[in-house]
Amino acid sequence: MTLDISSFVQQIFHFLYHVIYRDLWGCYTLLTVKAKLLWYSINNLTIGDFLDKQASIRPNKTVYIDGDRHWTYRQFNQYTNQVANYFHKEGYKPGDEIALIMESRPEYIVTFTGPFNKYP
């Protein structure tokens, strides 16, 4: 009987400590992201604005790892700006549709993000 109660208490402790903590942390993280997205939306900011801010705050922080390649915020932002400038020079404007077909590689994310930057 004592072993059953001890086992039950351990299961309750495990549930409270591990599962609920994990779920509460997940909810906190989700709400934080939603609040930041709402703030960006209200202030009419773009992904490019976010990247500019991160590149100025932490330019050498790794944002993306692909095998032995590490992309910093500075590199990511520079490449994204090159893509945005290319689309701007080609005459694309907000509201135009763009299709992107390429293999899965880091450049895909950067190329996908580029058109969302504000044009110069």
Jmol script that loads the backbone (N, CA, C; Angstrom):
load data "model"
ATOM      1  N   MET A   1       0.820  -1.199   0.000  1.00  0.00           N
ATOM      2  CA  MET A   1       0.000   0.000   0.000  1.00  0.00           C
ATOM      3  C   MET A   1       0.862   1.260   0.000  1.00  0.00           C
ATOM      4  N   THR A   2       1.936   1.245   0.789  1.00  0.00           N
ATOM      5  CA  THR A   2       2.822   2.396   0.859  1.00  0.00           C
ATOM      6  C   THR A   2       3.503   2.635  -0.480  1.00  0.00           C
ATOM      7  N   LEU A   3       3.875   1.582  -1.137  1.00  0.00           N
ATOM      8  CA  LEU A   3       4.531   1.695  -2.437  1.00  0.00           C
ATOM      9  C   LEU A   3       3.593   2.319  -3.467  1.00  0.00           C
ATOM     10  N   ASP A   4       2.322   1.975  -3.415  1.00  0.00           N
ATOM     11  CA  ASP A   4       1.354   2.544  -4.350  1.00  0.00           C
ATOM     12  C   ASP A   4       1.190   4.038  -4.132  1.00  0.00           C
ATOM     13  N   ILE A   5       1.129   4.461  -2.881  1.00  0.00           N
ATOM     14  CA  ILE A   5       0.970   5.888  -2.571  1.00  0.00           C
ATOM     15  C   ILE A   5       2.223   6.645  -2.993  1.00  0.00           C
ATOM     16  N   SER A   6       3.387   6.075  -2.716  1.00  0.00           N
ATOM     17  CA  SER A   6       4.649   6.701  -3.098  1.00  0.00           C
ATOM     18  C   SER A   6       4.740   6.836  -4.619  1.00  0.00           C
ATOM     19  N   SER A   7       4.359   5.810  -5.329  1.00  0.00           N
ATOM     20  CA  SER A   7       4.383   5.841  -6.788  1.00  0.00           C
ATOM     21  C   SER A   7       3.406   6.887  -7.322  1.00  0.00           C
ATOM     22  N   PHE A   8       2.238   6.965  -6.714  1.00  0.00           N
ATOM     23  CA  PHE A   8       1.230   7.936  -7.120  1.00  0.00           C
ATOM     24  C   PHE A   8       1.737   9.361  -6.892  1.00  0.00           C
ATOM     25  N   VAL A   9       2.356   9.595  -5.744  1.00  0.00           N
ATOM     26  CA  VAL A   9       2.895  10.924  -5.434  1.00  0.00           C
ATOM     27  C   VAL A   9       4.001  11.283  -6.428  1.00  0.00           C
ATOM     28  N   GLN A  10       4.840  10.325  -6.775  1.00  0.00           N
ATOM     29  CA  GLN A  10       5.895  10.580  -7.755  1.00  0.00           C
ATOM     30  C   GLN A  10       5.312  10.929  -9.123  1.00  0.00           C
ATOM     31  N   GLN A  11       4.252  10.251  -9.512  1.00  0.00           N
ATOM     32  CA  GLN A  11       3.619  10.546 -10.802  1.00  0.00           C
ATOM     33  C   GLN A  11       3.011  11.944 -10.803  1.00  0.00           C
ATOM     34  N   ILE A  12       2.369  12.305  -9.698  1.00  0.00           N
ATOM     35  CA  ILE A  12       1.782  13.651  -9.587  1.00  0.00           C
ATOM     36  C   ILE A  12       2.891  14.698  -9.647  1.00  0.00           C
ATOM     37  N   PHE A  13       3.974  14.465  -8.897  1.00  0.00           N
ATOM     38  CA  PHE A  13       5.096  15.401  -8.913  1.00  0.00           C
ATOM     39  C   PHE A  13       5.666  15.528 -10.324  1.00  0.00           C
ATOM     40  N   HIS A  14       5.866  14.415 -10.989  1.00  0.00           N
ATOM     41  CA  HIS A  14       6.390  14.441 -12.362  1.00  0.00           C
ATOM     42  C   HIS A  14       5.472  15.252 -13.266  1.00  0.00           C
ATOM     43  N   PHE A  15       4.175  15.022 -13.137  1.00  0.00           N
ATOM     44  CA  PHE A  15       3.208  15.746 -13.961  1.00  0.00           C
ATOM     45  C   PHE A  15       3.278  17.240 -13.687  1.00  0.00           C
ATOM     46  N   LEU A  16       3.240  17.606 -12.410  1.00  0.00           N
ATOM     47  CA  LEU A  16       3.238  19.025 -12.062  1.00  0.00           C
ATOM     48  C   LEU A  16       4.545  19.706 -12.451  1.00  0.00           C
ATOM     49  N   TYR A  17       5.647  19.036 -12.187  1.00  0.00           N
ATOM     50  CA  TYR A  17       6.936  19.673 -12.428  1.00  0.00           C
ATOM     51  C   TYR A  17       7.313  19.699 -13.907  1.00  0.00           C
ATOM     52  N   HIS A  18       7.161  18.609 -14.591  1.00  0.00           N
ATOM     53  CA  HIS A  18       7.633  18.530 -15.974  1.00  0.00           C
ATOM     54  C   HIS A  18       6.575  18.947 -16.993  1.00  0.00           C
ATOM     55  N   VAL A  19       5.423  18.368 -16.924  1.00  0.00           N
ATOM     56  CA  VAL A  19       4.410  18.593 -17.952  1.00  0.00           C
ATOM     57  C   VAL A  19       3.806  19.985 -17.847  1.00  0.00           C
ATOM     58  N   ILE A  20       3.358  20.374 -16.665  1.00  0.00           N
ATOM     59  CA  ILE A  20       2.729  21.688 -16.530  1.00  0.00           C
ATOM     60  C   ILE A  20       3.753  22.793 -16.757  1.00  0.00           C
ATOM     61  N   TYR A  21       4.974  22.621 -16.238  1.00  0.00           N
ATOM     62  CA  TYR A  21       6.023  23.616 -16.473  1.00  0.00           C
ATOM     63  C   TYR A  21       6.263  23.793 -17.971  1.00  0.00           C
ATOM     64  N   ARG A  22       6.375  22.678 -18.679  1.00  0.00           N
ATOM     65  CA  ARG A  22       6.588  22.731 -20.130  1.00  0.00           C
ATOM     66  C   ARG A  22       5.437  23.450 -20.824  1.00  0.00           C
ATOM     67  N   ASP A  23       4.213  23.114 -20.439  1.00  0.00           N
ATOM     68  CA  ASP A  23       3.049  23.724 -21.078  1.00  0.00           C
ATOM     69  C   ASP A  23       2.947  25.210 -20.765  1.00  0.00           C
ATOM     70  N   LEU A  24       3.220  25.590 -19.518  1.00  0.00           N
ATOM     71  CA  LEU A  24       3.178  27.009 -19.160  1.00  0.00           C
ATOM     72  C   LEU A  24       4.266  27.789 -19.896  1.00  0.00           C
ATOM     73  N   TRP A  25       5.448  27.191 -20.016  1.00  0.00           N
ATOM     74  CA  TRP A  25       6.526  27.848 -20.756  1.00  0.00           C
ATOM     75  C   TRP A  25       6.142  27.992 -22.229  1.00  0.00           C
ATOM     76  N   GLY A  26       5.523  26.980 -22.795  1.00  0.00           N
ATOM     77  CA  GLY A  26       5.066  27.054 -24.176  1.00  0.00           C
ATOM     78  C   GLY A  26       4.024  28.144 -24.367  1.00  0.00           C
ATOM     79  N   CYS A  27       3.078  28.253 -23.433  1.00  0.00           N
ATOM     80  CA  CYS A  27       2.054  29.309 -23.510  1.00  0.00           C
ATOM     81  C   CYS A  27       2.691  30.686 -23.407  1.00  0.00           C
ATOM     82  N   TYR A  28       3.643  30.833 -22.491  1.00  0.00           N
ATOM     83  CA  TYR A  28       4.341  32.112 -22.336  1.00  0.00           C
ATOM     84  C   TYR A  28       5.055  32.493 -23.637  1.00  0.00           C
ATOM     85  N   THR A  29       5.763  31.540 -24.218  1.00  0.00           N
ATOM     86  CA  THR A  29       6.491  31.791 -25.460  1.00  0.00           C
ATOM     87  C   THR A  29       5.531  32.164 -26.585  1.00  0.00           C
ATOM     88  N   LEU A  30       4.436  31.425 -26.712  1.00  0.00           N
ATOM     89  CA  LEU A  30       3.447  31.708 -27.749  1.00  0.00           C
ATOM     90  C   LEU A  30       2.846  33.101 -27.575  1.00  0.00           C
ATOM     91  N   LEU A  31       2.483  33.457 -26.345  1.00  0.00           N
ATOM     92  CA  LEU A  31       1.903  34.774 -26.095  1.00  0.00           C
ATOM     93  C   LEU A  31       2.915  35.885 -26.364  1.00  0.00           C
ATOM     94  N   THR A  32       4.177  35.645 -26.043  1.00  0.00           N
ATOM     95  CA  THR A  32       5.216  36.638 -26.324  1.00  0.00           C
ATOM     96  C   THR A  32       5.358  36.865 -27.823  1.00  0.00           C
ATOM     97  N   VAL A  33       5.384  35.791 -28.582  1.00  0.00           N
ATOM     98  CA  VAL A  33       5.492  35.908 -30.043  1.00  0.00           C
ATOM     99  C   VAL A  33       4.263  36.611 -30.606  1.00  0.00           C
ATOM    100  N   LYS A  34       3.076  36.238 -30.127  1.00  0.00           N
ATOM    101  CA  LYS A  34       1.849  36.875 -30.615  1.00  0.00           C
ATOM    102  C   LYS A  34       1.843  38.368 -30.294  1.00  0.00           C
ATOM    103  N   ALA A  35       2.321  38.750 -29.105  1.00  0.00           N
ATOM    104  CA  ALA A  35       2.379  40.162 -28.724  1.00  0.00           C
ATOM    105  C   ALA A  35       3.338  40.925 -29.635  1.00  0.00           C
ATOM    106  N   LYS A  36       4.490  40.327 -29.936  1.00  0.00           N
ATOM    107  CA  LYS A  36       5.445  40.991 -30.830  1.00  0.00           C
ATOM    108  C   LYS A  36       4.874  41.132 -32.233  1.00  0.00           C
ATOM    109  N   LEU A  37       4.203  40.086 -32.726  1.00  0.00           N
ATOM    110  CA  LEU A  37       3.592  40.163 -34.054  1.00  0.00           C
ATOM    111  C   LEU A  37       2.508  41.231 -34.100  1.00  0.00           C
ATOM    112  N   LEU A  38       1.712  41.325 -33.041  1.00  0.00           N
ATOM    113  CA  LEU A  38       0.676  42.354 -32.972  1.00  0.00           C
ATOM    114  C   LEU A  38       1.309  43.736 -32.977  1.00  0.00           C
ATOM    115  N   TRP A  39       2.385  43.912 -32.210  1.00  0.00           N
ATOM    116  CA  TRP A  39       3.076  45.199 -32.162  1.00  0.00           C
ATOM    117  C   TRP A  39       3.611  45.568 -33.540  1.00  0.00           C
ATOM    118  N   TYR A  40       4.222  44.609 -34.232  1.00  0.00           N
ATOM    119  CA  TYR A  40       4.733  44.867 -35.581  1.00  0.00           C
ATOM    120  C   TYR A  40       3.591  45.208 -36.535  1.00  0.00           C
ATOM    121  N   SER A  41       2.474  44.518 -36.396  1.00  0.00           N
ATOM    122  CA  SER A  41       1.325  44.767 -37.264  1.00  0.00           C
ATOM    123  C   SER A  41       0.735  46.156 -37.019  1.00  0.00           C
ATOM    124  N   ILE A  42       0.557  46.518 -35.762  1.00  0.00           N
ATOM    125  CA  ILE A  42      -0.013  47.823 -35.417  1.00  0.00           C
ATOM    126  C   ILE A  42       0.878  48.950 -35.925  1.00  0.00           C
ATOM    127  N   ASN A  43       2.181  48.770 -35.821  1.00  0.00           N
ATOM    128  CA  ASN A  43       3.129  49.800 -36.240  1.00  0.00           C
ATOM    129  C   ASN A  43       3.515  49.695 -37.714  1.00  0.00           C
ATOM    130  N   ASN A  44       2.838  48.806 -38.455  1.00  0.00           N
ATOM    131  CA  ASN A  44       3.054  48.643 -39.894  1.00  0.00           C
ATOM    132  C   ASN A  44       4.522  48.355 -40.228  1.00  0.00           C
ATOM    133  N   LEU A  45       5.118  47.449 -39.446  1.00  0.00           N
ATOM    134  CA  LEU A  45       6.509  47.067 -39.659  1.00  0.00           C
ATOM    135  C   LEU A  45       6.570  45.752 -40.422  1.00  0.00           C
ATOM    136  N   THR A  46       7.667  45.521 -41.115  1.00  0.00           N
ATOM    137  CA  THR A  46       7.818  44.332 -41.955  1.00  0.00           C
ATOM    138  C   THR A  46       8.899  43.408 -41.407  1.00  0.00           C
ATOM    139  N   ILE A  47       9.048  42.272 -42.061  1.00  0.00           N
ATOM    140  CA  ILE A  47      10.127  41.351 -41.722  1.00  0.00           C
ATOM    141  C   ILE A  47      11.467  42.057 -41.911  1.00  0.00           C
ATOM    142  N   GLY A  48      11.560  42.879 -42.917  1.00  0.00           N
ATOM    143  CA  GLY A  48      12.788  43.636 -43.157  1.00  0.00           C
ATOM    144  C   GLY A  48      13.133  44.554 -41.999  1.00  0.00           C
ATOM    145  N   ASP A  49      12.114  45.183 -41.405  1.00  0.00           N
ATOM    146  CA  ASP A  49      12.350  46.031 -40.232  1.00  0.00           C
ATOM    147  C   ASP A  49      12.894  45.208 -39.069  1.00  0.00           C
ATOM    148  N   PHE A  50      12.311  44.025 -38.882  1.00  0.00           N
ATOM    149  CA  PHE A  50      12.783  43.131 -37.820  1.00  0.00           C
ATOM    150  C   PHE A  50      14.241  42.745 -38.058  1.00  0.00           C
ATOM    151  N   LEU A  51      14.571  42.360 -39.293  1.00  0.00           N
ATOM    152  CA  LEU A  51      15.947  41.964 -39.609  1.00  0.00           C
ATOM    153  C   LEU A  51      16.918  43.126 -39.446  1.00  0.00           C
ATOM    154  N   ASP A  52      16.513  44.323 -39.864  1.00  0.00           N
ATOM    155  CA  ASP A  52      17.372  45.498 -39.678  1.00  0.00           C
ATOM    156  C   ASP A  52      17.666  45.721 -38.201  1.00  0.00           C
ATOM    157  N   LYS A  53      16.627  45.607 -37.383  1.00  0.00           N
ATOM    158  CA  LYS A  53      16.797  45.813 -35.941  1.00  0.00           C
ATOM    159  C   LYS A  53      17.728  44.757 -35.354  1.00  0.00           C
ATOM    160  N   GLN A  54      17.495  43.492 -35.696  1.00  0.00           N
ATOM    161  CA  GLN A  54      18.331  42.420 -35.155  1.00  0.00           C
ATOM    162  C   GLN A  54      19.771  42.545 -35.650  1.00  0.00           C
ATOM    163  N   ALA A  55      19.953  42.937 -36.903  1.00  0.00           N
ATOM    164  CA  ALA A  55      21.302  43.088 -37.455  1.00  0.00           C
ATOM    165  C   ALA A  55      22.052  44.231 -36.782  1.00  0.00           C
ATOM    166  N   SER A  56      21.327  45.255 -36.340  1.00  0.00           N
ATOM    167  CA  SER A  56      22.001  46.360 -35.652  1.00  0.00           C
ATOM    168  C   SER A  56      22.270  46.027 -34.184  1.00  0.00           C
ATOM    169  N   ILE A  57      21.383  45.254 -33.561  1.00  0.00           N
ATOM    170  CA  ILE A  57      21.555  44.900 -32.148  1.00  0.00           C
ATOM    171  C   ILE A  57      22.598  43.804 -31.973  1.00  0.00           C
ATOM    172  N   ARG A  58      22.501  42.754 -32.762  1.00  0.00           N
ATOM    173  CA  ARG A  58      23.380  41.581 -32.618  1.00  0.00           C
ATOM    174  C   ARG A  58      23.855  41.094 -33.988  1.00  0.00           C
ATOM    175  N   PRO A  59      24.714  41.861 -34.640  1.00  0.00           N
ATOM    176  CA  PRO A  59      25.114  41.524 -36.010  1.00  0.00           C
ATOM    177  C   PRO A  59      25.843  40.191 -36.158  1.00  0.00           C
ATOM    178  N   ASN A  60      26.569  39.771 -35.147  1.00  0.00           N
ATOM    179  CA  ASN A  60      27.373  38.549 -35.272  1.00  0.00           C
ATOM    180  C   ASN A  60      26.718  37.323 -34.660  1.00  0.00           C
ATOM    181  N   LYS A  61      25.482  37.457 -34.204  1.00  0.00           N
ATOM    182  CA  LYS A  61      24.775  36.312 -33.632  1.00  0.00           C
ATOM    183  C   LYS A  61      24.298  35.401 -34.763  1.00  0.00           C
ATOM    184  N   THR A  62      24.466  34.109 -34.575  1.00  0.00           N
ATOM    185  CA  THR A  62      24.057  33.142 -35.591  1.00  0.00           C
ATOM    186  C   THR A  62      22.540  33.050 -35.629  1.00  0.00           C
ATOM    187  N   VAL A  63      21.987  33.196 -36.816  1.00  0.00           N
ATOM    188  CA  VAL A  63      20.542  33.110 -36.990  1.00  0.00           C
ATOM    189  C   VAL A  63      20.145  31.820 -37.699  1.00  0.00           C
ATOM    190  N   TYR A  64      21.086  31.228 -38.436  1.00  0.00           N
ATOM    191  CA  TYR A  64      20.749  30.039 -39.214  1.00  0.00           C
ATOM    192  C   TYR A  64      22.001  29.192 -39.384  1.00  0.00           C
ATOM    193  N   ILE A  65      21.859  27.888 -39.184  1.00  0.00           N
ATOM    194  CA  ILE A  65      22.975  26.958 -39.353  1.00  0.00           C
ATOM    195  C   ILE A  65      22.579  25.914 -40.385  1.00  0.00           C
ATOM    196  N   ASP A  66      23.460  25.713 -41.359  1.00  0.00           N
ATOM    197  CA  ASP A  66      23.250  24.683 -42.371  1.00  0.00           C
ATOM    198  C   ASP A  66      24.554  23.917 -42.530  1.00  0.00           C
ATOM    199  N   GLY A  67      24.632  22.768 -41.892  1.00  0.00           N
ATOM    200  CA  GLY A  67      25.868  21.991 -41.932  1.00  0.00           C
ATOM    201  C   GLY A  67      26.986  22.756 -41.264  1.00  0.00           C
ATOM    202  N   ASP A  68      28.027  23.065 -42.029  1.00  0.00           N
ATOM    203  CA  ASP A  68      29.141  23.820 -41.463  1.00  0.00           C
ATOM    204  C   ASP A  68      29.032  25.320 -41.746  1.00  0.00           C
ATOM    205  N   ARG A  69      27.969  25.734 -42.403  1.00  0.00           N
ATOM    206  CA  ARG A  69      27.747  27.158 -42.691  1.00  0.00           C
ATOM    207  C   ARG A  69      26.911  27.792 -41.592  1.00  0.00           C
ATOM    208  N   HIS A  70      27.377  28.929 -41.098  1.00  0.00           N
ATOM    209  CA  HIS A  70      26.650  29.688 -40.086  1.00  0.00           C
ATOM    210  C   HIS A  70      26.330  31.065 -40.666  1.00  0.00           C
ATOM    211  N   TRP A  71      25.050  31.425 -40.635  1.00  0.00           N
ATOM    212  CA  TRP A  71      24.627  32.732 -41.129  1.00  0.00           C
ATOM    213  C   TRP A  71      24.382  33.633 -39.923  1.00  0.00           C
ATOM    214  N   THR A  72      24.993  34.814 -39.936  1.00  0.00           N
ATOM    215  CA  THR A  72      24.740  35.782 -38.877  1.00  0.00           C
ATOM    216  C   THR A  72      23.587  36.689 -39.304  1.00  0.00           C
ATOM    217  N   TYR A  73      23.078  37.462 -38.346  1.00  0.00           N
ATOM    218  CA  TYR A  73      22.013  38.411 -38.685  1.00  0.00           C
ATOM    219  C   TYR A  73      22.501  39.398 -39.744  1.00  0.00           C
ATOM    220  N   ARG A  74      23.772  39.820 -39.659  1.00  0.00           N
ATOM    221  CA  ARG A  74      24.296  40.766 -40.633  1.00  0.00           C
ATOM    222  C   ARG A  74      24.276  40.161 -42.040  1.00  0.00           C
ATOM    223  N   GLN A  75      24.783  38.933 -42.177  1.00  0.00           N
ATOM    224  CA  GLN A  75      24.810  38.273 -43.489  1.00  0.00           C
ATOM    225  C   GLN A  75      23.396  38.042 -44.014  1.00  0.00           C
ATOM    226  N   PHE A  76      22.519  37.566 -43.147  1.00  0.00           N
ATOM    227  CA  PHE A  76      21.135  37.297 -43.528  1.00  0.00           C
ATOM    228  C   PHE A  76      20.468  38.578 -44.018  1.00  0.00           C
ATOM    229  N   ASN A  77      20.665  39.664 -43.271  1.00  0.00           N
ATOM    230  CA  ASN A  77      20.051  40.938 -43.622  1.00  0.00           C
ATOM    231  C   ASN A  77      20.620  41.489 -44.930  1.00  0.00           C
ATOM    232  N   GLN A  78      21.932  41.393 -45.119  1.00  0.00           N
ATOM    233  CA  GLN A  78      22.542  41.891 -46.358  1.00  0.00           C
ATOM    234  C   GLN A  78      22.016  41.136 -47.577  1.00  0.00           C
ATOM    235  N   TYR A  79      21.951  39.821 -47.474  1.00  0.00           N
ATOM    236  CA  TYR A  79      21.470  39.008 -48.593  1.00  0.00           C
ATOM    237  C   TYR A  79      19.993  39.304 -48.867  1.00  0.00           C
ATOM    238  N   THR A  80      19.213  39.437 -47.811  1.00  0.00           N
ATOM    239  CA  THR A  80      17.790  39.742 -47.964  1.00  0.00           C
ATOM    240  C   THR A  80      17.603  41.096 -48.635  1.00  0.00           C
ATOM    241  N   ASN A  81      18.409  42.077 -48.251  1.00  0.00           N
ATOM    242  CA  ASN A  81      18.325  43.395 -48.884  1.00  0.00           C
ATOM    243  C   ASN A  81      18.703  43.328 -50.359  1.00  0.00           C
ATOM    244  N   GLN A  82      19.679  42.496 -50.715  1.00  0.00           N
ATOM    245  CA  GLN A  82      20.042  42.323 -52.126  1.00  0.00           C
ATOM    246  C   GLN A  82      18.860  41.772 -52.918  1.00  0.00           C
ATOM    247  N   VAL A  83      18.169  40.796 -52.338  1.00  0.00           N
ATOM    248  CA  VAL A  83      16.999  40.213 -53.008  1.00  0.00           C
ATOM    249  C   VAL A  83      15.905  41.266 -53.155  1.00  0.00           C
ATOM    250  N   ALA A  84      15.654  42.036 -52.085  1.00  0.00           N
ATOM    251  CA  ALA A  84      14.624  43.081 -52.137  1.00  0.00           C
ATOM    252  C   ALA A  84      14.967  44.126 -53.194  1.00  0.00           C
ATOM    253  N   ASN A  85      16.220  44.532 -53.249  1.00  0.00           N
ATOM    254  CA  ASN A  85      16.637  45.522 -54.252  1.00  0.00           C
ATOM    255  C   ASN A  85      16.487  44.979 -55.668  1.00  0.00           C
ATOM    256  N   TYR A  86      16.782  43.700 -55.865  1.00  0.00           N
ATOM    257  CA  TYR A  86      16.622  43.088 -57.181  1.00  0.00           C
ATOM    258  C   TYR A  86      15.160  43.167 -57.628  1.00  0.00           C
ATOM    259  N   PHE A  87      14.248  42.752 -56.756  1.00  0.00           N
ATOM    260  CA  PHE A  87      12.832  42.778 -57.125  1.00  0.00           C
ATOM    261  C   PHE A  87      12.360  44.204 -57.374  1.00  0.00           C
ATOM    262  N   HIS A  88      12.870  45.144 -56.587  1.00  0.00           N
ATOM    263  CA  HIS A  88      12.493  46.541 -56.787  1.00  0.00           C
ATOM    264  C   HIS A  88      12.985  47.044 -58.148  1.00  0.00           C
ATOM    265  N   LYS A  89      14.237  46.726 -58.492  1.00  0.00           N
ATOM    266  CA  LYS A  89      14.794  47.158 -59.782  1.00  0.00           C
ATOM    267  C   LYS A  89      14.064  46.521 -60.959  1.00  0.00           C
ATOM    268  N   GLU A  90      13.549  45.305 -60.770  1.00  0.00           N
ATOM    269  CA  GLU A  90      12.818  44.622 -61.839  1.00  0.00           C
ATOM    270  C   GLU A  90      11.386  45.131 -61.976  1.00  0.00           C
ATOM    271  N   GLY A  91      10.983  46.040 -61.088  1.00  0.00           N
ATOM    272  CA  GLY A  91       9.669  46.652 -61.212  1.00  0.00           C
ATOM    273  C   GLY A  91       8.564  46.016 -60.381  1.00  0.00           C
ATOM    274  N   TYR A  92       8.909  45.068 -59.543  1.00  0.00           N
ATOM    275  CA  TYR A  92       7.888  44.466 -58.683  1.00  0.00           C
ATOM    276  C   TYR A  92       7.504  45.453 -57.592  1.00  0.00           C
ATOM    277  N   LYS A  93       6.251  45.412 -57.198  1.00  0.00           N
ATOM    278  CA  LYS A  93       5.767  46.304 -56.145  1.00  0.00           C
ATOM    279  C   LYS A  93       4.864  45.512 -55.204  1.00  0.00           C
ATOM    280  N   PRO A  94       4.574  46.051 -54.024  1.00  0.00           N
ATOM    281  CA  PRO A  94       3.702  45.328 -53.090  1.00  0.00           C
ATOM    282  C   PRO A  94       2.380  44.950 -53.751  1.00  0.00           C
ATOM    283  N   GLY A  95       1.967  43.726 -53.544  1.00  0.00           N
ATOM    284  CA  GLY A  95       0.735  43.216 -54.136  1.00  0.00           C
ATOM    285  C   GLY A  95       0.979  42.309 -55.329  1.00  0.00           C
ATOM    286  N   ASP A  96       2.166  42.415 -55.941  1.00  0.00           N
ATOM    287  CA  ASP A  96       2.509  41.523 -57.053  1.00  0.00           C
ATOM    288  C   ASP A  96       2.744  40.114 -56.523  1.00  0.00           C
ATOM    289  N   GLU A  97       2.440  39.139 -57.358  1.00  0.00           N
ATOM    290  CA  GLU A  97       2.643  37.744 -56.964  1.00  0.00           C
ATOM    291  C   GLU A  97       3.984  37.253 -57.476  1.00  0.00           C
ATOM    292  N   ILE A  98       4.686  36.531 -56.605  1.00  0.00           N
ATOM    293  CA  ILE A  98       6.001  35.994 -56.942  1.00  0.00           C
ATOM    294  C   ILE A  98       6.006  34.514 -56.592  1.00  0.00           C
ATOM    295  N   ALA A  99       6.470  33.671 -57.508  1.00  0.00           N
ATOM    296  CA  ALA A  99       6.599  32.234 -57.232  1.00  0.00           C
ATOM    297  C   ALA A  99       8.079  31.919 -57.039  1.00  0.00           C
ATOM    298  N   LEU A 100       8.367  31.109 -56.052  1.00  0.00           N
ATOM    299  CA  LEU A 100       9.745  30.732 -55.762  1.00  0.00           C
ATOM    300  C   LEU A 100       9.852  29.216 -55.793  1.00  0.00           C
ATOM    301  N   ILE A 101      10.605  28.715 -56.754  1.00  0.00           N
ATOM    302  CA  ILE A 101      10.798  27.270 -56.878  1.00  0.00           C
ATOM    303  C   ILE A 101      12.299  27.011 -56.885  1.00  0.00           C
ATOM    304  N   MET A 102      12.772  26.377 -55.836  1.00  0.00           N
ATOM    305  CA  MET A 102      14.185  26.026 -55.749  1.00  0.00           C
ATOM    306  C   MET A 102      14.356  24.934 -54.707  1.00  0.00           C
ATOM    307  N   GLU A 103      15.525  24.303 -54.698  1.00  0.00           N
ATOM    308  CA  GLU A 103      15.774  23.228 -53.744  1.00  0.00           C
ATOM    309  C   GLU A 103      15.889  23.795 -52.331  1.00  0.00           C
ATOM    310  N   SER A 104      15.775  22.918 -51.363  1.00  0.00           N
ATOM    311  CA  SER A 104      15.844  23.322 -49.969  1.00  0.00           C
ATOM    312  C   SER A 104      17.289  23.629 -49.582  1.00  0.00           C
ATOM    313  N   ARG A 105      17.550  24.891 -49.303  1.00  0.00           N
ATOM    314  CA  ARG A 105      18.867  25.346 -48.875  1.00  0.00           C
ATOM    315  C   ARG A 105      18.701  26.680 -48.167  1.00  0.00           C
ATOM    316  N   PRO A 106      19.709  27.183 -47.476  1.00  0.00           N
ATOM    317  CA  PRO A 106      19.565  28.435 -46.728  1.00  0.00           C
ATOM    318  C   PRO A 106      19.139  29.608 -47.605  1.00  0.00           C
ATOM    319  N   GLU A 107      19.592  29.624 -48.839  1.00  0.00           N
ATOM    320  CA  GLU A 107      19.233  30.719 -49.727  1.00  0.00           C
ATOM    321  C   GLU A 107      17.728  30.781 -49.981  1.00  0.00           C
ATOM    322  N   TYR A 108      17.036  29.659 -49.827  1.00  0.00           N
ATOM    323  CA  TYR A 108      15.583  29.650 -50.022  1.00  0.00           C
ATOM    324  C   TYR A 108      14.919  30.578 -49.013  1.00  0.00           C
ATOM    325  N   ILE A 109      15.315  30.454 -47.753  1.00  0.00           N
ATOM    326  CA  ILE A 109      14.715  31.282 -46.707  1.00  0.00           C
ATOM    327  C   ILE A 109      15.012  32.751 -46.963  1.00  0.00           C
ATOM    328  N   VAL A 110      16.245  33.057 -47.308  1.00  0.00           N
ATOM    329  CA  VAL A 110      16.630  34.442 -47.553  1.00  0.00           C
ATOM    330  C   VAL A 110      15.915  34.993 -48.780  1.00  0.00           C
ATOM    331  N   THR A 111      15.841  34.204 -49.839  1.00  0.00           N
ATOM    332  CA  THR A 111      15.169  34.645 -51.060  1.00  0.00           C
ATOM    333  C   THR A 111      13.673  34.808 -50.827  1.00  0.00           C
ATOM    334  N   PHE A 112      13.097  33.940 -50.008  1.00  0.00           N
ATOM    335  CA  PHE A 112      11.682  34.043 -49.683  1.00  0.00           C
ATOM    336  C   PHE A 112      11.408  35.293 -48.849  1.00  0.00           C
ATOM    337  N   THR A 113      12.332  35.631 -47.951  1.00  0.00           N
ATOM    338  CA  THR A 113      12.154  36.771 -47.054  1.00  0.00           C
ATOM    339  C   THR A 113      12.389  38.096 -47.768  1.00  0.00           C
ATOM    340  N   GLY A 114      13.270  38.119 -48.758  1.00  0.00           N
ATOM    341  CA  GLY A 114      13.648  39.355 -49.438  1.00  0.00           C
ATOM    342  C   GLY A 114      12.504  40.221 -49.927  1.00  0.00           C
ATOM    343  N   PRO A 115      11.540  39.666 -50.656  1.00  0.00           N
ATOM    344  CA  PRO A 115      10.459  40.515 -51.177  1.00  0.00           C
ATOM    345  C   PRO A 115       9.590  41.165 -50.095  1.00  0.00           C
ATOM    346  N   PHE A 116       9.674  40.675 -48.856  1.00  0.00           N
ATOM    347  CA  PHE A 116       8.877  41.270 -47.785  1.00  0.00           C
ATOM    348  C   PHE A 116       9.521  42.516 -47.202  1.00  0.00           C
ATOM    349  N   ASN A 117      10.771  42.788 -47.568  1.00  0.00           N
ATOM    350  CA  ASN A 117      11.438  43.994 -47.084  1.00  0.00           C
ATOM    351  C   ASN A 117      10.772  45.218 -47.686  1.00  0.00           C
ATOM    352  N   LYS A 118      10.851  46.323 -46.949  1.00  0.00           N
ATOM    353  CA  LYS A 118      10.388  47.581 -47.526  1.00  0.00           C
ATOM    354  C   LYS A 118      11.367  47.982 -48.613  1.00  0.00           C
ATOM    355  N   TYR A 119      10.838  48.514 -49.676  1.00  0.00           N
ATOM    356  CA  TYR A 119      11.706  48.916 -50.772  1.00  0.00           C
ATOM    357  C   TYR A 119      12.412  50.216 -50.419  1.00  0.00           C
ATOM    358  N   PRO A 120      13.614  50.390 -50.947  1.00  0.00           N
ATOM    359  CA  PRO A 120      14.399  51.601 -50.640  1.00  0.00           C
ATOM    360  C   PRO A 120      13.742  52.855 -51.177  1.00  0.00           C
TER     361      PRO A 120
END
end "model"
wireframe off; spacefill off
backbone 0.3
color backbone group
